[in-house]
Amino acid sequence: MKYAKFQQVIFGIMILVILATSLAMGVHKPDAVEITGQALILLVIIAGMNWGYRMGIPATAACFALYAGLRLGLRGELTTAALWELVAFKAVIYSVLGLLCSHMHNQMRYLFVKLEHQDFIDDETQIGNKRFLLKELTSRINENERYEIPFSLVSFTLDPEMLDMLKSTRGVSVLRDISTSILKNDTRSVDELARLENRLLVLLPSTRKEGASVCCRRLEGKMMRYLEHHFSNGELQKAMRVQILEYPEDKQEIESLVSSLRSELEQDKSGSLLGSLRR
């Protein structure tokens, strides 16, 4: 899980808590100041979770000052004791949430960045991501250089425009469906699966191109039958492109892919760390 998704979960939980307390207050018919005070709690949470202490503490102080000014200026029928009790209660709530959310941002964002860079699973398809593919290819290349054990890499590239069209119109993730219903069910336990953008790849250890071709035809046939339910015959012709590589026969292409993956991961790592530091 990325930090942004974690933020969304926390926001959702805290919004539910605020709504629950607001409904509870509704029984006692709160005035506009208390409703505003509840809304300001959300601003405190957002500032702390998104910008840490740098904005969380000033936002907490500003929200409390606004609430206290409104509450003291529009006391209505409240007694002095009840008035100061409400102000003190909001001071505690704002302070606790402001400090907690700011601390979570400053501490946990680095944890999530670290976890993200150790993650080998693609979120959408639940098969290997490019980090996983790089690790597996590197391991197989080293194995070949030491023991001369070949391996093959089968790549199924689906048309990105068709994938976007289908996902937007029907809410269907073709990549996920193919990965779970076809690739996972019709490959060996020793075979490895990975996704690179609109490409689904099958790594076949100890397999030469002839054996990979047999596996490829079987998988391609099942994928095409799946795609027939979503595309017309004319569209189906350009829906998918297949490539089979064998190492060491296609050493240059596979090593080029490894270099590209390594470069992309380095850029992703630099960009993620830089973005985290800027926040």
VOPAGU-2260 file (C-alpha; in pm, 1 decimal, decimal comma):
REM VOPAGU-2260
SITE   aa  ch    i         X         Y         Z
SITE  MET   A    0       0,0       0,0       0,0
SITE  LYS   A    1     125,9     345,1     -89,8
SITE  TYR   A    2     119,1     632,5     159,8
SITE  ALA   A    3    -148,7     809,8     -48,6
SITE  LYS   A    4    -380,1     509,1     -11,8
SITE  PHE   A    5    -304,8     491,0     357,8
SITE  GLN   A    6    -402,6     857,9     383,4
SITE  GLN   A    7    -732,5     787,3     213,1
SITE  VAL   A    8    -810,1     509,1     459,1
SITE  ILE   A    9    -728,5     731,5     756,2
SITE  PHE   A   10    -931,6    1018,1     611,9
SITE  GLY   A   11   -1227,4     786,6     562,5
SITE  ILE   A   12   -1212,0     655,4     918,5
SITE  MET   A   13   -1179,7    1001,0    1069,4
SITE  ILE   A   14   -1461,1    1142,1     855,0
SITE  LEU   A   15   -1685,5     861,9     980,3
SITE  VAL   A   16   -1588,9     948,3    1337,4
SITE  ILE   A   17   -1665,5    1316,1    1278,0
SITE  LEU   A   18   -2000,1    1231,9    1118,4
SITE  ALA   A   19   -2084,4    1002,8    1408,5
SITE  THR   A   20   -2006,9    1271,4    1665,6
SITE  SER   A   21   -2198,1    1524,5    1457,1
SITE  LEU   A   22   -2503,5    1299,8    1455,4
SITE  ALA   A   23   -2469,9    1253,2    1829,0
SITE  MET   A   24   -2455,9    1630,4    1868,5
SITE  GLY   A   25   -2765,6    1656,9    1650,8
SITE  VAL   A   26   -2967,5    1508,8    1933,3
SITE  HIS   A   27   -2878,7    1814,4    2140,9
SITE  LYS   A   28   -2939,7    2061,5    1853,2
SITE  PRO   A   29   -2593,3    2220,6    1825,5
SITE  ASP   A   30   -2560,5    2574,8    1697,4
SITE  ALA   A   31   -2365,2    2692,4    1391,5
SITE  VAL   A   32   -2045,3    2739,7    1594,4
SITE  GLU   A   33   -2030,9    2374,9    1701,2
SITE  ILE   A   34   -2101,0    2259,1    1346,9
SITE  THR   A   35   -1815,4    2481,9    1228,8
SITE  GLY   A   36   -1595,0    2339,3    1503,2
SITE  GLN   A   37   -1659,3    1988,2    1376,2
SITE  ALA   A   38   -1572,0    2090,8    1020,3
SITE  LEU   A   39   -1248,6    2251,0    1140,8
SITE  ILE   A   40   -1141,8    1914,5    1283,0
SITE  LEU   A   41   -1126,1    1782,0     926,8
SITE  LEU   A   42    -899,4    2071,2     823,6
SITE  VAL   A   43    -664,4    1988,0    1110,4
SITE  ILE   A   44    -648,9    1624,6     998,1
SITE  ILE   A   45    -588,7    1711,2     632,0
SITE  ALA   A   46    -312,3    1961,3     712,5
SITE  GLY   A   47    -129,9    1720,0     942,3
SITE  MET   A   48    -158,1    1415,4     716,5
SITE  ASN   A   49     -50,9    1600,3     401,1
SITE  TRP   A   50     217,1    1843,0     521,6
SITE  GLY   A   51     331,0    1724,1     864,9
SITE  TYR   A   52     444,4    1959,1    1140,3
SITE  ARG   A   53     527,0    2232,9     888,3
SITE  MET   A   54     158,3    2301,5     821,8
SITE  GLY   A   55     -13,3    2078,7    1077,5
SITE  ILE   A   56      76,9    2285,6    1384,1
SITE  PRO   A   57      -8,3    2628,3    1231,3
SITE  ALA   A   58    -335,4    2486,0    1095,3
SITE  THR   A   59    -421,2    2343,8    1437,4
SITE  ALA   A   60    -354,1    2677,2    1605,7
SITE  ALA   A   61    -550,0    2869,4    1341,3
SITE  CYS   A   62    -849,7    2635,6    1358,5
SITE  PHE   A   63    -860,5    2651,2    1737,0
SITE  ALA   A   64    -827,6    3031,0    1734,7
SITE  LEU   A   65   -1115,2    3055,3    1486,3
SITE  TYR   A   66   -1335,6    2822,9    1689,1
SITE  ALA   A   67   -1252,6    2991,3    2020,9
SITE  GLY   A   68   -1322,6    3335,7    1874,1
SITE  LEU   A   69   -1658,4    3224,2    1736,0
SITE  ARG   A   70   -1752,4    3038,5    2052,5
SITE  LEU   A   71   -1664,4    3324,4    2287,3
SITE  GLY   A   72   -1827,5    3579,7    2059,5
SITE  LEU   A   73   -2146,7    3378,8    2005,3
SITE  ARG   A   74   -2200,8    3216,3    2340,4
SITE  GLY   A   75   -2579,0    3213,3    2310,5
SITE  GLU   A   76   -2744,5    3071,6    2621,8
SITE  LEU   A   77   -2435,8    2887,0    2741,4
SITE  THR   A   78   -2323,5    2936,1    3097,0
SITE  THR   A   79   -1966,3    3047,5    3158,5
SITE  ALA   A   80   -1869,8    2701,9    3285,8
SITE  ALA   A   81   -2020,6    2528,2    2981,5
SITE  LEU   A   82   -1857,1    2780,0    2749,5
SITE  TRP   A   83   -1506,1    2720,6    2882,8
SITE  GLU   A   84   -1567,2    2345,9    2894,3
SITE  LEU   A   85   -1642,6    2344,9    2521,1
SITE  VAL   A   86   -1337,5    2560,0    2443,7
SITE  ALA   A   87   -1110,3    2336,9    2653,7
SITE  PHE   A   88   -1253,6    2022,2    2492,4
SITE  LYS   A   89   -1188,1    2153,9    2142,2
SITE  ALA   A   90    -837,0    2259,9    2242,5
SITE  VAL   A   91    -759,7    1901,6    2347,4
SITE  ILE   A   92    -920,4    1749,8    2036,7
SITE  TYR   A   93    -743,5    1984,4    1793,7
SITE  SER   A   94    -408,5    1947,3    1967,1
SITE  VAL   A   95    -418,7    1567,4    1983,0
SITE  LEU   A   96    -531,7    1525,9    1623,0
SITE  GLY   A   97    -291,6    1790,1    1492,5
SITE  LEU   A   98      10,0    1635,0    1663,6
SITE  LEU   A   99     -93,7    1277,9    1583,6
SITE  CYS   A  100    -155,9    1338,6    1212,9
SITE  SER   A  101     161,5    1547,4    1175,9
SITE  HIS   A  102     365,6    1276,3    1345,0
SITE  MET   A  103     210,6    1008,6    1123,3
SITE  HIS   A  104     302,7    1207,5     813,4
SITE  ASN   A  105     661,7    1273,4     920,7
SITE  GLN   A  106     729,7     918,4    1035,2
SITE  MET   A  107     511,8     684,4     832,6
SITE  ARG   A  108     563,5     833,4     485,2
SITE  TYR   A  109     926,7     714,3     493,7
SITE  LEU   A  110     810,8     370,3     604,8
SITE  PHE   A  111     566,8     349,2     314,5
SITE  VAL   A  112     830,1     466,5      65,6
SITE  LYS   A  113    1060,5     193,5     194,5
SITE  LEU   A  114     787,7     -70,0     174,3
SITE  GLU   A  115     695,7      46,9    -174,5
SITE  HIS   A  116    1053,3      -5,6    -291,5
SITE  GLN   A  117    1053,5    -357,3    -147,4
SITE  ASP   A  118     718,2    -447,6    -300,9
SITE  PHE   A  119     726,1    -709,1    -578,6
SITE  ILE   A  120     350,4    -734,4    -647,8
SITE  ASP   A  121     152,9    -530,0    -900,2
SITE  ASP   A  122    -151,7    -379,2    -728,2
SITE  GLU   A  123    -395,5    -424,6   -1015,2
SITE  THR   A  124    -312,2    -772,7   -1141,7
SITE  GLN   A  125    -161,4    -927,5    -825,9
SITE  ILE   A  126     128,3   -1073,5   -1026,8
SITE  GLY   A  127     490,6    -957,4   -1027,7
SITE  ASN   A  128     576,5    -594,7   -1102,0
SITE  LYS   A  129     885,7    -461,9   -1281,2
SITE  ARG   A  130    1095,2    -489,9    -964,1
SITE  PHE   A  131    1002,7    -856,4    -941,6
SITE  LEU   A  132    1076,2    -911,5   -1310,5
SITE  LEU   A  133    1417,6    -748,1   -1277,9
SITE  LYS   A  134    1502,3    -971,3    -982,9
SITE  GLU   A  135    1392,0   -1287,9   -1164,0
SITE  LEU   A  136    1563,1   -1205,4   -1492,8
SITE  THR   A  137    1886,6   -1118,0   -1315,2
SITE  SER   A  138    1871,4   -1444,3   -1122,9
SITE  ARG   A  139    1806,3   -1648,9   -1439,8
SITE  ILE   A  140    2086,0   -1476,7   -1630,8
SITE  ASN   A  141    2331,6   -1549,5   -1348,8
SITE  GLU   A  142    2208,4   -1908,4   -1339,6
SITE  ASN   A  143    2268,1   -1944,1   -1712,8
SITE  GLU   A  144    2617,9   -1801,0   -1691,4
SITE  ARG   A  145    2704,7   -2042,2   -1411,9
SITE  TYR   A  146    2522,9   -2361,5   -1513,5
SITE  GLU   A  147    2424,3   -2288,3   -1877,3
SITE  ILE   A  148    2056,0   -2339,6   -1795,9
SITE  PRO   A  149    1839,3   -2166,4   -2058,4
SITE  PHE   A  150    1511,1   -1988,0   -1998,8
SITE  SER   A  151    1243,0   -1825,0   -2213,1
SITE  LEU   A  152    1036,9   -1509,3   -2178,2
SITE  VAL   A  153     692,5   -1485,3   -2340,3
SITE  SER   A  154     540,6   -1138,0   -2373,6
SITE  PHE   A  155     175,2   -1058,5   -2447,4
SITE  THR   A  156     131,9    -689,5   -2532,4
SITE  LEU   A  157    -227,8    -566,8   -2532,7
SITE  ASP   A  158    -337,7    -255,4   -2717,6
SITE  PRO   A  159    -342,1      26,7   -2456,7
SITE  GLU   A  160    -626,3     219,8   -2622,9
SITE  MET   A  161    -851,9     -83,5   -2613,4
SITE  LEU   A  162    -765,7    -149,5   -2250,9
SITE  ASP   A  163    -851,9     208,5   -2156,3
SITE  MET   A  164   -1172,5     199,6   -2358,6
SITE  LEU   A  165   -1291,0    -123,4   -2203,6
SITE  LYS   A  166   -1200,3     -18,5   -1851,4
SITE  SER   A  167   -1374,8     319,6   -1882,9
SITE  THR   A  168   -1691,1     189,5   -2051,5
SITE  ARG   A  169   -1745,3    -136,8   -1863,4
SITE  GLY   A  170   -1531,8    -102,6   -1554,0
SITE  VAL   A  171   -1342,5    -418,6   -1648,0
SITE  SER   A  172    -969,8    -464,9   -1596,3
SITE  VAL   A  173    -867,9    -697,2   -1878,8
SITE  LEU   A  174    -515,0    -727,9   -1741,0
SITE  ARG   A  175    -643,2    -840,9   -1402,2
SITE  ASP   A  176    -893,4   -1085,7   -1548,6
SITE  ILE   A  177    -638,0   -1243,8   -1782,0
SITE  SER   A  178    -378,2   -1263,5   -1505,3
SITE  THR   A  179    -607,4   -1432,7   -1254,8
SITE  SER   A  180    -826,3   -1650,2   -1479,3
SITE  ILE   A  181    -574,8   -1755,1   -1745,6
SITE  LEU   A  182    -208,2   -1700,3   -1662,0
SITE  LYS   A  183    -220,8   -1812,8   -1299,8
SITE  ASN   A  184    -438,7   -2114,1   -1377,7
SITE  ASP   A  185    -257,6   -2236,2   -1689,0
SITE  THR   A  186     112,0   -2207,8   -1606,0
SITE  ARG   A  187     344,3   -2426,0   -1400,0
SITE  SER   A  188     422,4   -2349,9   -1038,2
SITE  VAL   A  189     784,3   -2279,9   -1136,9
SITE  ASP   A  190     683,9   -2026,7   -1402,8
SITE  GLU   A  191     689,0   -1660,8   -1301,4
SITE  LEU   A  192     436,5   -1395,0   -1408,5
SITE  ALA   A  193     487,7   -1020,7   -1430,1
SITE  ARG   A  194     326,0    -708,0   -1565,8
SITE  LEU   A  195     490,2    -409,1   -1736,6
SITE  GLU   A  196     227,1    -144,4   -1815,7
SITE  ASN   A  197      11,8    -308,2   -2088,4
SITE  ARG   A  198     239,7    -614,0   -2118,7
SITE  LEU   A  199     191,6    -945,9   -1942,7
SITE  LEU   A  200     503,7   -1162,9   -1927,7
SITE  VAL   A  201     560,3   -1529,0   -1849,9
SITE  LEU   A  202     912,1   -1636,1   -1746,5
SITE  LEU   A  203     969,7   -2005,8   -1820,1
SITE  PRO   A  204    1275,8   -2151,4   -1639,2
SITE  SER   A  205    1473,0   -2432,9   -1804,9
SITE  THR   A  206    1264,9   -2393,2   -2120,7
SITE  ARG   A  207    1387,3   -2337,2   -2475,3
SITE  LYS   A  208    1197,4   -2147,8   -2744,7
SITE  GLU   A  209    1026,5   -2461,6   -2878,9
SITE  GLY   A  210     870,3   -2539,9   -2543,0
SITE  ALA   A  211     789,4   -2174,4   -2487,2
SITE  SER   A  212     608,3   -2167,3   -2823,1
SITE  VAL   A  213     380,3   -2450,1   -2712,7
SITE  CYS   A  214     299,1   -2268,2   -2388,4
SITE  CYS   A  215     252,9   -1942,0   -2578,1
SITE  ARG   A  216       3,3   -2088,6   -2827,4
SITE  ARG   A  217    -202,7   -2237,5   -2544,6
SITE  LEU   A  218    -213,5   -1911,5   -2349,2
SITE  GLU   A  219    -268,8   -1700,2   -2659,6
SITE  GLY   A  220    -565,1   -1914,1   -2762,2
SITE  LYS   A  221    -730,9   -1873,1   -2423,9
SITE  MET   A  222    -663,5   -1498,5   -2420,9
SITE  MET   A  223    -810,7   -1455,2   -2768,5
SITE  ARG   A  224   -1123,8   -1644,8   -2667,7
SITE  TYR   A  225   -1151,9   -1415,0   -2367,7
SITE  LEU   A  226   -1106,4   -1105,4   -2583,4
SITE  GLU   A  227   -1370,2   -1226,0   -2831,3
SITE  HIS   A  228   -1632,2   -1145,5   -2568,7
SITE  HIS   A  229   -1519,4    -782,2   -2557,4
SITE  PHE   A  230   -1403,0    -690,5   -2909,3
SITE  SER   A  231   -1527,0    -734,9   -3265,0
SITE  ASN   A  232   -1330,3    -941,6   -3519,0
SITE  GLY   A  233   -1175,7    -631,2   -3673,5
SITE  GLU   A  234   -1061,6    -498,2   -3340,0
SITE  LEU   A  235    -938,5    -840,5   -3233,0
SITE  GLN   A  236    -668,0    -843,7   -3499,9
SITE  LYS   A  237    -478,3    -563,2   -3329,3
SITE  ALA   A  238    -578,2    -639,1   -2971,3
SITE  MET   A  239    -264,5    -834,0   -2878,5
SITE  ARG   A  240      95,1    -880,4   -2993,0
SITE  VAL   A  241     307,7   -1178,6   -2887,4
SITE  GLN   A  242     684,9   -1215,1   -2855,5
SITE  ILE   A  243     899,6   -1510,4   -2747,8
SITE  LEU   A  244    1259,9   -1465,6   -2636,0
SITE  GLU   A  245    1510,6   -1731,0   -2527,4
SITE  TYR   A  246    1827,1   -1677,8   -2327,8
SITE  PRO   A  247    2106,6   -1693,1   -2438,0
SITE  GLU   A  248    1982,0   -1702,4   -2799,4
SITE  ASP   A  249    1815,4   -1360,7   -2758,4
SITE  LYS   A  250    2067,7   -1235,7   -2506,5
SITE  GLN   A  251    2082,9    -881,4   -2641,7
SITE  GLU   A  252    1705,4    -822,0   -2624,0
SITE  ILE   A  253    1672,2    -965,8   -2273,6
SITE  GLU   A  254    1972,9    -777,9   -2137,0
SITE  SER   A  255    1835,9    -460,2   -2294,8
SITE  LEU   A  256    1510,3    -520,3   -2106,1
SITE  VAL   A  257    1705,6    -571,0   -1783,0
SITE  SER   A  258    1894,6    -244,4   -1835,1
SITE  SER   A  259    1569,3     -61,4   -1907,7
SITE  LEU   A  260    1404,8    -200,4   -1594,6
SITE  ARG   A  261    1701,9    -108,0   -1379,4
SITE  SER   A  262    1703,4     247,4   -1517,4
SITE  GLU   A  263    1327,5     290,8   -1463,9
SITE  LEU   A  264    1347,4     165,6   -1106,8
SITE  GLU   A  265    1632,9     402,9   -1026,6
SITE  GLN   A  266    1429,0     693,3   -1165,4
SITE  ASP   A  267    1120,3     583,4    -971,8
SITE  LYS   A  268    1323,1     557,1    -652,1
SITE  SER   A  269    1476,1     901,8    -696,6
SITE  GLY   A  270    1140,6    1056,2    -780,7
SITE  SER   A  271     963,1     897,5    -483,1
SITE  LEU   A  272    1230,8     999,1    -234,9
SITE  LEU   A  273    1248,7    1352,5    -374,6
SITE  GLY   A  274     871,1    1387,0    -361,3
SITE  SER   A  275     864,5    1265,1      -1,7
SITE  LEU   A  276    1136,4    1509,4     103,0
SITE  ARG   A  277     954,8    1799,9     -64,9
SITE  ARG   A  278     639,7    1718,6     128,4
